[in-house]
């Protein structure tokens, strides 16, 4: 059981070491998530504009 606990600790230590390396880069994970969020937002707004145009041309826009 002790070996498993030490293995688990080493595993998490390695994972967090990778995260520390990613955090030191210019493009860290926070920036990536923010950029992806804005890309998704603009994609959704463009789709919504197209849906509104289609509804207006059909006369079903309230």
matplotlib code that plots the C-alpha trace (Angstrom):
import matplotlib.pyplot as plt

x = [0.0, 2.9, 4.3, 1.0, 0.9, 4.5, 3.7, 0.6, 2.6, 5.3, 2.7, 1.1, 4.5, 5.3, 1.9, 2.3, 5.8, 4.5, 1.9, 4.6, 6.5, 3.4, 2.7, 6.2, 5.6, 4.3, 1.1, 0.1, -3.1, -5.1, -4.4, -5.3, -8.6, -9.5, -8.7, -10.7, -13.6, -13.6, -13.3, -16.4, -18.2, -17.6, -18.5, -21.8, -22.6, -22.0, -24.3, -27.0, -26.8, -27.3, -30.3, -31.8, -31.3, -33.0, -35.9, -36.3, -36.4, -39.1, -41.1, -40.9, -38.8, -40.7]
y = [0.0, 2.4, 1.8, 2.9, 6.1, 7.0, 6.2, 8.5, 11.3, 11.0, 11.0, 14.2, 15.8, 15.1, 16.5, 19.7, 20.1, 20.1, 22.7, 24.9, 24.7, 25.7, 28.6, 30.0, 30.2, 33.4, 31.5, 29.9, 27.8, 30.8, 32.8, 29.7, 29.3, 33.0, 33.0, 29.9, 31.5, 34.6, 32.5, 30.5, 33.7, 35.2, 32.0, 31.8, 35.5, 34.9, 31.9, 33.8, 36.7, 34.2, 32.6, 36.1, 36.9, 33.7, 34.2, 37.8, 36.7, 34.1, 36.6, 34.6, 37.0, 38.6]
z = [0.0, 0.8, -2.7, -4.2, -2.1, -3.1, -6.7, -6.6, -5.0, -7.7, -10.4, -9.1, -8.6, -12.2, -13.5, -11.5, -12.7, -16.3, -15.3, -13.7, -17.0, -19.0, -16.6, -17.3, -21.1, -22.7, -23.9, -20.6, -20.2, -18.9, -22.1, -24.2, -22.4, -22.7, -26.4, -27.0, -25.1, -27.2, -30.4, -29.3, -28.4, -31.8, -33.6, -31.6, -32.3, -36.0, -36.1, -34.2, -36.7, -39.5, -37.7, -37.2, -40.9, -41.9, -39.5, -40.8, -44.4, -43.5, -41.5, -38.4, -36.4, -33.6]

ax = plt.figure().add_subplot(projection="3d")
ax.plot(x, y, z, "-o")
ax.set_aspect("equal")
plt.show()
